[in-house]
């Protein structure tokens, strides 16, 4: 599932290439996080699983701008903490496209954790 995002500052919508660059950047951030996401063996051994939805902002340098928020809990506090920690650890993120005009961009993203079978 691709990251849903909304700019903190408005992005011009008069040109499709800029929109495509922004969509590509959102997908790049999502892939960046997924490649760094892990599911610790101790949580898997306990059978913990669920989806945590996090919200965060990235600045023009690809760094987190403000706290990572849990907007939908998994119901498992350990998974919620893990999701927050993994977003924080993934920073800095790739830099946004040079065509971006925003200062901060907001992302809302589900992270699913489940044991591998």
Buried (B, 14 or more C-beta within 10 A) or exposed (E): EEBBBEBBEEBEEEEEEBEEBBEEBBEBBBEBBBEEBEBEEEBBEEEBBBBBBBBBBBBBEBEBBEEBEBEBBBEBEBBBEBBBEBBEEBBEBEBBBEBBEBEBBBBBBBBBBEEEE
